[in-house]
C-alpha cells in the first residue's frame, strides 16, 4: 500500500527513513529504491539526494540503526549473564526473535546484502552485536567448565540458527498460533549446539 506522508520542515531525512522501512517490510531489499521512498514521502527524487547519495547509502544508514538497536536489545536481554549463562542465553534468543518480528524493515536492511556492512558505520554496529553474542557463548562454555577456544565459531553458528528461525518466523512458516512456536525451536537448537560443543570439549580433554 502506498502511503504518502507529510513531513515538517527539516525532517525529510526521518521521513525518507520511515518510508524506506515500510518498503523493506512490505517487499524486502528488492522493493527499496530512493526514488520510491521519495515518492512515498511526496517529494521529488532530487530532494532525497540532499540526505542520501543513493540507495546503498540509505540501506547503510538503516543497517547501522538496525544493528545498534538490535545490539541494545540483546545486551539488555543478556543482563550480564544473570542469573546464569544458560538462562540469559534463552532470553537473548527470545529478544532476537522479538526484534525480527517487531522491526521487519530494519531486520531486512541489516541482512539484505553483505556489501552494506563494508561501510564503517553499519560494519562496526554489526561487529558489536556479534561481540555481545560471542561474550555470551564464552560465558555459557565457562559455566559448563568447557574451554572457550571455539567460542567465536560457535557464536557464528548460534547467529546462523537464530537468523534461520527468525526468517522462518517472519515468512509465516513458524507461527505459535498454528502449532509451530519459533521460541522453543530456537531454544532447542541453540541448546543442542552448545551441549554438543561441550561434549566434544570433554572428550578431547580426556
C-alpha positions as CSV (number, residue, x, y, z in Angstrom):
1,X,0.0,0.0,0.0
2,X,1.4,3.4,-0.9
3,X,1.1,5.9,1.8
4,X,2.1,9.5,1.1
5,X,3.2,11.2,4.3
6,X,3.6,14.8,5.2
7,X,6.7,15.9,6.9
8,X,7.7,19.0,8.8
9,X,10.5,21.3,7.6
10,X,13.8,19.8,8.5
11,X,12.5,16.2,8.9
12,X,12.8,14.9,5.4
13,X,15.6,12.6,6.3
14,X,13.5,11.0,9.0
15,X,10.5,10.7,6.6
16,X,12.6,9.0,4.0
17,X,13.9,6.5,6.5
18,X,10.4,5.7,7.7
19,X,9.2,5.3,4.1
20,X,12.2,3.0,3.4
21,X,11.4,0.9,6.4
22,X,7.9,0.4,5.1
23,X,9.1,-0.6,1.7
24,X,11.5,-3.1,3.2
25,X,8.9,-4.6,5.4
26,X,6.5,-4.9,2.5
27,X,8.8,-6.3,-0.2
28,X,12.3,-6.8,1.2
29,X,15.5,-5.2,-0.2
30,X,14.4,-5.5,-3.8
31,X,11.5,-3.2,-3.1
32,X,13.6,-0.3,-1.9
33,X,14.8,2.5,-4.2
34,X,15.5,6.1,-3.3
35,X,13.0,7.2,-5.9
36,X,10.2,5.0,-4.4
37,X,11.0,6.3,-0.9
38,X,10.8,9.9,-2.2
39,X,7.6,9.2,-4.0
40,X,6.1,7.7,-0.8
41,X,7.1,10.8,1.1
42,X,5.7,13.1,-1.6
43,X,8.9,14.8,-2.7
44,X,11.0,14.6,-5.9
45,X,13.8,12.1,-6.1
46,X,16.2,15.1,-6.3
47,X,15.2,16.2,-2.9
48,X,16.2,12.8,-1.4
49,X,19.8,13.2,-2.6
50,X,20.3,16.1,-0.2
51,X,20.4,13.4,2.5
52,X,21.5,10.2,0.8
53,X,23.9,9.8,-2.0
54,X,22.0,6.8,-3.3
55,X,20.2,3.6,-2.4
56,X,23.3,2.0,-0.9
57,X,23.8,5.0,1.4
58,X,20.2,4.7,2.6
59,X,20.5,1.0,3.1
60,X,23.7,1.5,5.1
61,X,22.0,4.0,7.4
62,X,19.1,1.6,8.0
63,X,21.5,-1.2,8.7
64,X,23.5,0.9,11.1
65,X,20.4,1.9,13.0
66,X,19.2,-1.7,13.0
67,X,22.3,-3.3,14.3
68,X,22.7,-0.6,17.0
69,X,19.1,-1.2,18.2
70,X,19.5,-4.9,17.9
71,X,22.7,-4.8,20.0
72,X,21.0,-2.9,22.7
73,X,18.1,-5.4,22.8
74,X,20.2,-8.5,23.1
75,X,22.6,-6.9,25.5
76,X,19.7,-5.9,27.8
77,X,18.4,-9.5,27.5
78,X,21.8,-10.9,28.4
79,X,21.9,-8.8,31.5
80,X,25.5,-9.7,32.2
81,X,24.6,-13.4,32.3
82,X,22.2,-13.2,35.3
83,X,21.1,-15.5,37.0
84,X,23.3,-17.9,34.9
85,X,24.5,-18.1,31.3
86,X,22.0,-20.7,30.0
87,X,19.0,-18.7,31.3
88,X,20.5,-15.5,29.9
89,X,21.1,-17.1,26.6
90,X,17.5,-18.2,26.4
91,X,16.4,-14.5,27.0
92,X,18.8,-13.4,24.2
93,X,17.1,-15.9,21.8
94,X,13.7,-14.6,22.7
95,X,14.9,-11.0,22.2
96,X,16.3,-11.9,18.8
97,X,13.0,-13.3,17.6
98,X,11.1,-10.4,19.1
99,X,13.3,-7.9,17.3
100,X,12.9,-9.6,13.9
101,X,9.1,-9.7,14.3
102,X,8.8,-6.1,15.6
103,X,11.3,-4.4,13.2
104,X,11.0,-6.3,9.9
105,X,12.2,-3.3,7.9
106,X,15.4,-2.8,9.9
107,X,16.0,-6.6,10.0
108,X,15.7,-6.7,6.2
109,X,18.2,-3.9,5.9
110,X,20.6,-5.5,8.3
111,X,20.8,-8.8,6.4
112,X,19.7,-7.8,2.9
113,X,23.2,-7.7,1.4
114,X,26.7,-8.2,3.0
115,X,28.2,-5.3,1.0
116,X,26.1,-2.9,3.1
117,X,28.3,-3.8,6.1
118,X,31.5,-2.8,4.3
119,X,30.9,0.8,5.4
120,X,32.4,1.8,8.8
121,X,29.1,2.7,10.5
122,X,27.0,-0.4,9.8
123,X,30.0,-2.7,9.9
124,X,31.0,-1.5,13.4
125,X,27.5,-1.8,14.7
126,X,27.3,-5.4,13.3
127,X,30.6,-6.3,14.8
128,X,29.5,-5.0,18.2
129,X,26.3,-7.1,18.1
130,X,28.4,-10.2,17.2
131,X,30.8,-9.4,20.1
132,X,27.9,-9.4,22.5
133,X,26.8,-12.9,21.3
134,X,30.5,-14.1,21.5
135,X,30.8,-13.0,25.1
136,X,27.6,-14.8,25.9
137,X,28.9,-18.0,24.3
138,X,32.1,-17.7,26.2
139,X,30.2,-17.4,29.5
140,X,28.0,-20.4,28.6
141,X,31.0,-22.6,27.9
142,X,32.7,-21.4,31.1
143,X,29.6,-22.1,33.1
144,X,29.8,-25.7,32.0
145,X,33.6,-26.0,32.6
146,X,34.4,-26.0,28.9
147,X,37.2,-24.1,27.2
148,X,36.3,-21.1,25.1
149,X,38.7,-21.6,22.3
150,X,36.0,-22.2,19.7
151,X,33.6,-19.6,21.1
152,X,33.7,-17.3,18.0
153,X,32.8,-20.1,15.6
154,X,30.1,-21.2,18.0
155,X,28.8,-17.6,18.2
156,X,28.5,-17.5,14.4
157,X,26.6,-20.8,14.4
158,X,24.2,-19.5,17.1
159,X,23.7,-16.4,14.9
160,X,23.0,-18.6,11.9
161,X,20.5,-20.7,13.8
162,X,18.8,-17.6,15.1
163,X,18.6,-15.9,11.7
164,X,17.2,-19.0,10.1
165,X,14.4,-19.3,12.7
166,X,13.8,-15.6,12.5
167,X,13.3,-15.7,8.8
168,X,11.0,-18.7,9.0
169,X,9.0,-16.8,11.6
170,X,8.8,-13.6,9.5
171,X,7.7,-15.5,6.5
172,X,5.0,-17.3,8.4
173,X,6.4,-20.8,8.3
174,X,6.8,-20.8,12.1
175,X,3.8,-19.5,14.0
176,X,2.8,-20.3,17.6
177,X,-0.9,-19.9,16.7
178,X,-0.5,-22.7,14.1
179,X,1.2,-25.1,16.5
180,X,4.8,-24.2,15.4
181,X,6.1,-21.9,18.1
182,X,9.5,-20.5,17.0
183,X,10.8,-19.8,20.5
184,X,11.2,-23.5,21.6
185,X,12.6,-24.3,18.1
186,X,15.4,-21.8,18.6
187,X,15.9,-22.6,22.2
188,X,16.2,-26.3,21.5
189,X,18.5,-25.8,18.5
190,X,20.9,-23.5,20.5
191,X,20.9,-25.8,23.5
192,X,21.7,-28.8,21.3
193,X,24.5,-26.9,19.6
194,X,26.1,-25.8,22.8
195,X,25.7,-29.2,24.5
196,X,27.4,-30.9,21.6
197,X,30.3,-28.4,21.7
198,X,30.7,-29.0,25.5
199,X,30.6,-32.8,24.9
200,X,33.3,-32.6,22.3
201,X,35.5,-30.5,24.5
202,X,35.1,-33.1,27.3
203,X,36.1,-35.9,25.0
204,X,39.2,-34.1,23.7
205,X,40.3,-33.1,27.3
206,X,40.4,-36.8,28.4
